[in-house]
Amino acid sequence: MRIKFYFSILVLFLLGLGGVLLYLAKGMKPLHLYIVEGIIAFILVFLFIFYRKIVKPMNIIGSGMELLREQDFSSRLSKVGQYEADRIVNVFNRMMEQLKNERLRLREQNHFLDLLIQASPMGVVITTLNGEISQLNPMGLKMMGVRLEEIMGKKIENIDSPLAEELANISKDQTAVVRLNDANIYKCTHSSFIDRGFHHPFYLIEKMTDEVMRAEKKAYEKVIRMIAHEANNTTAGITSTLDTVEQALSTEEDMEDICDVMRVCTERCFSMSRFITRFADVVKIPEPALVTGKLNELASMCKRFMEGMCNDRNILLWLECDPKLEPVRFDAALLEQVLVNIIKNAAESIEHAPEGTIQQGRVVVRTIAPTTIEVVDNGPGITKETEAKLFSPFFSTKPNGQGIGLVFIREVLTRHGCTFSLRTYSDGLTRFRIIFP
């Protein structure tokens, strides 16, 4: 029961007592009557002081509790003129001021963290306790290549994104470096933070593509230059010697066979020199001279150029152009070489497929509005293990491959500012997709 109720009972009791005294004072002497009136006056004064000292401060403190319950930290209690109660009021007001400042500080801190997450160059993915995505910053969306409305509320393993698949395989409190089928390399960390006593998982995604590519390029440039220098110097001396010996022996009788061997050796040296030069050309890719052009025209030209090679291998080469395609800026010479290499790789993958697995080889060059071009083939596909190594220097799935074709493609497309990917989709088709900025 509340104090006001007890106070009401006390008031009724004292008033009743005063009434009884007045009733008994009818037959009393004047002195006794004055005493009874004094007692009644004392009771009234006592009730007034009791109300001011006890009940009113408790009402004010009760109002303060209501403010706390409503989380209204901007209001304050007024002093009541009673020492003990005013001490409580002062403590309460200081506590409300601290709570207000703390709430303001937390709001400002949370706002700053939200701005920091949104502007971060790292991808940030925050999930609920059930593993469903609750927050994803713009860089995370860009890295995953998805739209926000497509993934909110979904578990990360249910998202159709190569990066999401890699994130789902990272254990708690672990860090992994993953290389995707679009030549991008990411450092991914799976950790958690505590909010309201619960551990909320999150992922940090740091793009390492530029750093790794610079290190790779620096390494293979040095190796290629050294090999090219030594090989070209050696082959130049050998071919010069062989040419001199062949000329000397050509005047002698019965030396035709030896001269033929000399010519074969000379041609082999030239072939080796051309082989080394192809590696050196990857290092010396010129900066693209960007000019606004039409991808449909470039795709049509590459289709005509590669049609003969595909026909010789019994492969159908189709062209599907989107008339709504927007003009883009590109270097026609470099991009033509890129498309030729992609079509050639697609045709070779079909050619080297196990016998009987493909009834009719088919390569489709397709443009998609606003600024996308892709090469699709129905070859045997690319395994998950191979995807991560596709754009690595000197890696090739071909028996006699040199591993420089995709490196060349990667360098040219990166310098154009394109995003690209090479993967086999659930429909069994392999797509090399290029999106221009």
Secondary structure, 3 states (H helix, E strand, C coil): CCHHHHHHHHHHHHHHHHHHHHHHHHHCCHHHHHHHHHHHHHHHHHHHHHHHHHHHHHHHHHHHHHHHHCCCCCCCCCCCCCHHHHHHHHHHHHHHHHHHHHHHHHHHHHHHHHHHHHHCCCEEEEECCCCEEEEECHHHHHHHCCCHHHHCCCEHHHCCCHHHHHHHCCCCCEEEEEECCCCCEEEEEEEEEEECCEEEEEEEEEECHHHHHHHHHHHHHHHHHHHHHHHHHHHHHHHHHHHHHHHHHCCCCCCHHHHHHHHHHHHHHHHHHHHHHHHHHHHCCCCCCCEEECHHHHHHHHHHHHHHHHHHCCEEEEEECCCCCCCEEECHHHHHHHHHHHHHHHHHHHHCCCCCCCCCEEEEEEEECCCEEEEEECCCCCCHHHHCCCCCCCCCCCCCCCCCHHHHHHHHHHHCCCEEEEEECCCCCEEEEEECC
